[in-house]
Amino acid sequence: MKRPHYFLLFLCILSLCTAVLFSACGPKTATAPEDSTASMAAPSPTAEIRVDAPVPSMDADHESQPATSQATVPGNATGAAETVEDSGTDVSAIQLAFCGDIYLSEHVLSAYDRAGSVSGILDDTLLSAGRDADLFIANQEFPFGTGGTPAADKQFTFRVAPERCGIFNELGIDLVTLANNHTLDYGRDCLTESFETLDRYGIPYIGAGANLKRASSLHRVELKGRSIGFLAASRVIPDYSWNAGESQSGLFTTYDPSALISEIRAAEQSCDFTVVYVHWGLERHSEPEAYQTELAKQYIDAGADLVIGSHPHVLQPIRSYRSVPIVYSLGNYLFGSSIPETELLLVELDADNHLTLSVIPASGSAGKTVSTAELRQIIPEEIP
């Protein structure tokens, strides 16, 4: 006797219903509640997330925003940084930040101590711009130390306790130049203490060293597939004895530019981009001296891709020669009780090593420097 076809029909219907239910419910996740976070995409399990990455601006005029266009994570003592991918970001661009003279004076330290952090000496705009850059370079206009004696016949002598070097870490400074007229204010023992302090806090330095070879050495950073080189020298020292020698600590100087020119040419063999930071000019003069321009031209002819200046304690113009920028003076960044005018320079280097220069204007009082206008792009005037 044959089985009724009803049983087979029942099995087919049951199988079909099961398939429909599985396809409708099984593979999908539960629907999120209808709140403000429901539309946010979940991060990929392999994505690298930074909780301190800058928030993209909603302002259509992106040039008014001082934050860099890319997020980075801290690197090692060389100041190198690792790129974090971000939609809409040119990951091949390199952002360099430069400021002028820094002296952690009593005014600055008092402001820092009152706030208990660097928020007491820089506002958020400047602080973020320096920290967010791939490299932040400053002129350290003093030695870190406790020993030594003040230089004779010098009106102003500077020295800062070594434990204050942590402020540089908080500011995000990656490299300092020591090629200036205050590095040896308290003699060579204090200078050695300054070297040791910077080493201990992981901050590389250029322009001074235990001997001439070290003082004149190139600091090279491998960053985003390119090699960026930094050299520093001073055209201002109070006495010839401040020069570094074969077995004597001191500064790399450029009264005779031939040694620095030789180092620039050598850097061209190993670097994709070379920065020269030079201490020069006359204090409180808002225009460069003729010799500054002549030296800058020689550095550029030798292969420098960017020339940064300090010492006048005031701003001087930004010019260019053969399309290479010359930033004659960035003035004081953190110094005394009053800074009428200064600026933070941001240099963006694209994949073809083309430069875009921008500045954040600022001023300072009572030990704190604050931005006074929005970020603006600079197109330097070409000099013959």
C-alpha positions in Angstrom: 0.0 0.0 0.0 1.4 3.4 -1.0 1.9 6.3 1.5 -0.4 9.3 1.0 1.3 12.2 -0.7 0.2 14.5 2.1 3.1 13.6 4.3 5.7 14.5 1.6 3.9 17.7 0.9 4.1 18.6 4.6 7.8 18.0 4.7 8.4 20.2 1.6 6.4 23.1 3.1 8.3 22.7 6.5 11.7 22.9 4.7 10.7 25.9 2.7 9.5 27.8 5.8 12.7 27.0 7.7 14.8 28.3 4.8 12.8 31.6 4.6 13.1 32.2 8.4 16.9 31.5 8.4 17.6 33.9 5.5 15.5 36.6 7.1 16.9 36.4 10.7 20.0 34.2 11.0 22.9 36.1 9.3 21.9 39.6 10.4 22.8 41.3 13.6 20.3 42.9 15.9 19.1 46.4 14.9 20.7 49.2 17.0 18.4 51.4 19.1 17.3 54.6 17.3 19.6 57.1 19.0 22.4 59.5 18.0 25.0 56.8 17.7 23.0 54.5 15.5 24.4 55.9 12.3 28.1 55.7 13.4 30.0 53.0 11.6 31.8 50.5 13.8 35.6 50.5 13.4 37.2 47.7 11.5 38.8 45.1 13.8 42.2 45.8 12.1 42.0 49.6 12.2 44.4 51.6 14.3 42.5 54.0 16.6 43.9 57.1 18.3 41.7 58.7 21.0 43.7 61.9 20.7 43.5 62.3 17.0 42.5 65.8 15.9 38.8 66.2 15.0 38.2 67.3 11.4 37.0 70.9 11.2 33.5 71.5 10.0 34.6 74.9 8.7 34.8 75.0 4.9 37.8 77.3 5.1 40.4 74.7 6.1 43.2 77.2 5.9 41.9 78.9 9.0 42.5 75.7 11.1 45.9 75.4 12.8 45.7 71.7 13.2 47.7 69.5 10.8 46.0 67.6 8.1 47.2 64.2 9.4 47.3 62.2 12.6 50.6 60.9 14.0 51.6 58.8 16.9 54.8 59.6 18.9 58.0 58.3 17.5 61.4 57.6 19.1 64.1 59.9 20.2 64.8 60.9 16.6 61.4 62.5 16.4 60.2 60.1 13.7 56.4 59.5 13.6 54.2 56.8 12.2 51.3 57.8 9.9 47.8 56.8 10.9 45.5 56.4 7.9 42.6 58.8 7.8 40.0 59.3 5.1 40.6 62.5 3.2 44.2 62.8 4.5 47.3 63.0 2.3 49.4 60.5 4.2 52.4 61.3 2.1 52.6 64.9 3.3 55.1 65.8 6.1 54.3 68.6 8.5 57.2 70.4 10.2 56.7 73.0 12.9 59.3 75.7 13.8 59.4 78.2 16.6 62.0 80.8 17.5 63.7 81.4 20.8 62.7 79.6 23.9 64.0 80.5 27.3 62.3 79.0 30.3 62.6 82.2 32.3 61.1 82.8 35.7 58.1 84.4 34.1 57.5 81.3 32.0 58.1 78.9 34.8 55.8 80.8 37.2 53.0 80.7 34.6 53.6 77.0 34.1 53.6 76.3 37.9 50.4 78.3 38.4 48.6 76.1 35.9 50.4 72.9 36.7 51.0 72.2 33.0 51.9 73.7 29.7 48.4 75.1 29.4 49.8 77.9 31.5 52.4 78.9 28.9 50.7 78.1 25.5 47.1 78.2 24.4 45.4 75.2 22.9 45.8 76.4 19.3 49.6 76.7 19.5 50.0 73.6 21.7 48.0 71.4 19.3 49.8 72.7 16.2 53.2 71.9 17.7 52.2 68.5 19.0 50.3 67.4 15.9 53.3 68.2 13.6 55.4 65.3 12.5 58.5 67.2 13.8 58.6 70.3 16.0 61.9 72.1 16.1 62.9 75.0 18.5 65.9 77.2 19.4 66.9 76.4 23.0 68.3 79.7 24.2 69.9 78.5 27.4 71.6 75.5 29.0 70.0 73.0 31.3 72.2 72.7 34.4 73.0 73.5 38.0 76.8 74.1 37.9 79.2 76.5 36.3 79.8 80.2 36.7 78.2 83.1 34.7 80.2 84.2 31.6 82.2 87.4 32.3 81.2 90.7 30.7 77.9 89.4 29.6 74.7 91.4 30.4 72.4 88.4 30.4 73.3 84.8 31.4 70.7 82.0 31.3 70.5 78.6 33.0 67.5 76.3 33.8 67.3 73.4 36.2 67.5 70.1 34.4 64.2 68.7 35.8 62.4 71.4 33.8 63.3 69.7 30.6 60.1 67.7 30.9 58.3 70.9 29.7 59.9 70.3 26.3 58.3 66.8 26.2 55.0 68.3 27.1 55.2 70.9 24.4 55.9 68.1 21.8 59.4 69.4 20.9 61.3 66.8 18.9 64.6 68.6 18.2 66.4 71.7 19.5 69.2 73.8 18.1 71.9 74.8 20.6 73.8 77.0 18.2 73.2 80.4 19.9 74.9 83.0 22.1 73.6 81.6 25.4 74.4 77.9 25.2 77.8 78.5 27.0 76.5 81.1 29.5 77.7 79.0 32.4 80.7 77.3 30.9 81.5 73.9 29.5 80.6 71.8 32.6 77.1 73.2 32.4 77.1 72.6 28.7 77.9 69.0 29.2 75.1 68.8 31.8 72.8 70.2 29.2 73.8 67.5 26.7 73.2 64.8 29.3 69.8 66.3 30.3 68.5 66.4 26.7 69.7 62.8 26.2 67.9 61.7 29.3 64.7 63.3 28.2 65.0 61.9 24.7 65.4 65.2 22.8 68.1 65.3 20.1 70.1 68.5 19.6 72.1 70.1 16.8 74.6 72.9 16.5 76.7 72.1 19.6 78.5 69.1 21.0 81.4 67.5 22.9 83.6 68.3 19.9 83.4 69.9 16.5 82.5 66.7 14.8 79.5 66.3 17.0 78.5 70.0 16.9 78.5 70.1 13.1 76.9 66.7 12.6 73.7 66.2 10.6 70.6 65.0 12.4 68.7 62.8 10.0 65.1 61.6 10.4 63.5 58.9 8.3 59.9 59.9 7.9 57.2 58.6 5.6 59.7 57.1 3.2 61.9 60.2 3.0 65.0 61.4 4.8 64.9 64.8 6.3 68.2 66.4 7.5 68.9 69.1 10.0 72.0 71.3 10.5 72.5 74.2 12.8 75.2 76.9 13.3 75.6 80.3 14.9 76.9 83.6 13.4 76.6 85.1 16.9 78.9 84.2 19.8 80.4 86.5 22.4 83.9 85.1 22.3 85.9 83.0 19.9 86.5 80.4 22.6 82.9 79.3 22.3 83.8 77.5 19.1 83.8 73.7 19.3 87.2 72.2 18.5 88.7 68.8 17.7 88.7 67.8 21.4 86.8 70.8 22.9 83.1 71.1 23.4 81.3 74.2 22.0 79.3 75.5 19.1 79.3 75.0 15.4 79.7 78.6 13.9 79.3 80.1 10.5 81.3 83.3 10.5 83.3 81.6 7.8 80.5 79.7 6.0 82.7 77.2 4.3 82.4 74.5 7.0 78.6 74.7 7.1 78.4 74.7 3.3 80.5 71.6 3.2 78.1 69.9 5.6 75.1 71.0 3.5 76.7 69.5 0.4 77.3 66.2 2.2 73.7 66.2 3.4 72.5 66.3 -0.2 74.0 62.9 -0.7 71.9 61.2 2.0 68.8 63.4 2.5 65.8 64.2 0.4 65.3 67.5 2.2 67.8 69.6 4.2 66.9 72.2 6.8 69.5 74.7 8.0 68.7 76.6 11.3 71.1 79.5 11.8 71.5 82.1 14.7 72.2 85.5 13.1 71.3 89.1 12.7 71.0 92.0 15.1 68.8 92.0 18.2 65.5 94.1 17.9 66.1 94.7 14.2 63.0 93.9 12.2 64.9 93.7 8.8 67.7 91.3 8.0 71.3 92.4 7.6 72.9 92.2 4.2 75.2 89.4 5.4 72.2 87.2 6.4 70.9 87.3 2.8 74.4 86.5 1.4 74.8 83.6 3.8 71.3 82.3 3.0 72.1 82.4 -0.7 75.3 80.4 -0.2 73.5 77.8 1.9 70.8 77.4 -0.7 73.3 77.2 -3.6 75.0 74.4 -1.6 71.7 72.5 -1.4 69.7 73.7 1.5 65.9 73.3 1.0 64.8 75.6 3.9 66.7 78.2 5.9 65.3 79.1 9.4 66.7 82.0 11.5 66.7 83.2 15.0 68.4 85.7 17.4 66.9 89.1 16.7 64.1 88.4 19.3 61.6 90.0 16.8 60.0 88.8 13.6 61.8 89.4 10.3 60.4 88.9 6.8 60.1 85.5 5.1 61.6 85.6 1.6 62.8 83.0 -1.0 65.8 82.6 -3.2 65.6 80.2 -6.1 62.2 79.2 -4.7 63.7 78.1 -1.4 62.2 79.9 1.7 64.4 82.0 4.0 62.7 82.6 7.3 65.0 85.3 8.7 63.7 85.3 12.3 60.8 83.8 14.1 61.3 86.0 17.2 60.7 84.9 20.7 58.3 82.0 21.3 58.5 81.5 25.0 60.8 84.0 26.8 60.2 86.8 29.2 57.3 88.7 30.5 56.3 90.3 27.2 56.3 89.1 23.5 54.6 91.8 21.4 54.6 89.6 18.3 55.7 86.1 17.3 54.5 83.2 15.2 54.6 79.4 14.9 55.7 78.4 11.4 54.1 75.3 9.8 55.8 73.8 6.7 54.0 71.1 4.7 56.2 69.0 2.5 54.2 67.1 -0.2 55.2 63.9 -1.9 57.2 65.9 -4.5 59.0 67.9 -1.8 57.0 71.1 -2.7 56.5 73.4 0.2 53.5 75.2 1.6 54.3 77.7 4.4 51.7 78.8 7.0 52.0 80.7 10.2 49.9 81.1 13.3 50.4 84.7 14.6 50.8 85.0 18.4 51.9 87.2 21.2 52.9 86.7 24.8 52.5 88.3 28.3 53.1 87.2 31.8 55.0 84.1 30.6 52.2 82.8 28.3 52.1 82.9 24.5 48.7 82.8 22.8 47.5 82.8 19.2 46.2 86.2 18.0 44.9 85.2 14.5 43.9 82.2 12.5 46.4 80.1 10.5 47.3 81.8 7.2 49.4 80.7 4.3 52.6 82.6 3.3 53.8 83.1 -0.2 57.4 84.4 0.2 58.6 87.3 -2.0 61.5 86.1 -4.3 64.8 87.9 -3.9 67.3 88.2 -6.8 
